[in-house]
Amino acid sequence: MVYYPATVTFELTNACNLRCKHCFSFAGERLEDELSIDEIKKVLGDLQNLGTMEIDFGGGEPLLRPDLLQVLNAAQSLDFEMVILTNGTLLDEATAKKLAEYSIKHVQISLDGLRRAHEDLRGKGTFNPTIRAMKALRNEGIRFAVRTTATKESFRDIKKLADISVKLGAYKFGVIRFFPAGRGMAYKDDLMLNADEMLVLHKTIKNINNIYGHKIDITADPCGFFEGEVFKKLRDNKTIMCPCAKTWCLIKPNGIVSPCEIATFYAGNVRKNEFKKIWENAPIFKLFREFKPELLKGTCNACQHKDVCGGYCRALAILHNGDLYAEDLTCYHTMKNSN
């Protein structure tokens, strides 16, 4: 099997204007040792040589990177597809006009509920600026996607968030369950869905797909259910859906490379090693690539979908159980069996 990093998420800075409860990265303050623009340019060149097609620029908040436009210039000159992952609160009309000068595949905006639920996660006064960002992008003709994290407080908002996304012109609406990782470890009991709530979310997503699937790209958390047509090819080929270390990886602001964004597993640092050597030789990448679903434990071991699901997020298994093969604590079936 040949693996190559088709898509790479590049966190440009740890600086962030928000302190979101569910942030994997503990984003907030800028790191003292963040990569310089020249170092970023070198890494982009290395990625191009390896065949990377898409770079997703995130953070922290990438709009706080002072030389962001230089980064975009460098990436565009190498013909990468570019995605910007932002909380949206700093993205006004003036910023949208600057971004419109680049060939950006899309901008991903985080909208995590109606006002109450969104601001519970992201902070008071964050809802209106996020909506403003979506309008600014639409007005400049920049494609944007809406990304929603479903929590105990927001899962009943999901249909209305889809309505808003369609109305404001999003081309994609994506939903993912809350994962207790990073800063979210402290809010597991407050935010993580239980089995009944997960089932409601699953039914809501199916309903949204029925209503808007012909108008907008719906990317949805499977919630532990893999019977749908969208998973048929994976089922037929017994292909695990997780792309970590196979077609995707993460580069942190200080150059650390990780196979996963849920938890930073050290594969190497682009300051010390060529990215190619890290990608090809890092032991943690090898661990992810050689994962054997038949060794999964508990509910996951007995599940008919383990060859596709692969226990879903193995980073969570390690974080919460210290075991790569522990059952998925966020899955509907695991929670249902534990009741």
Buried (B, 14 or more C-beta within 10 A) or exposed (E): EEBEBBBBBBBBBBBBBBEBBBBBBBBBEBBEEBBEBEBBBBBBEBBBEBEBBBBBBBBBBBBBBEEBEBBBBBBBEBEBBBBBBBBBBBBBEEBBEEBBEBEBBBBBBBBBBBBEBBBBBBBEEBBEBBBBBBEBBBEBEBBBBBBBBBBBBBBBBBEEBBBBBBEBBBBBBBBBBBBBBBBBBEBBEBBBBEBEBBBBBBEBBBEBBEBBEEEBEBEBBBBBBBEEEEBEEBBEEEBBEBBBBBBBBBBBBBBBBBBBBBBBBBBBBBEEBBBEEBBEEBEBBEBBEEBEBEEBBBBBBEBEBBBBBBBBBBBBBBBBBEEBBBBBBBBBBBBBEEE
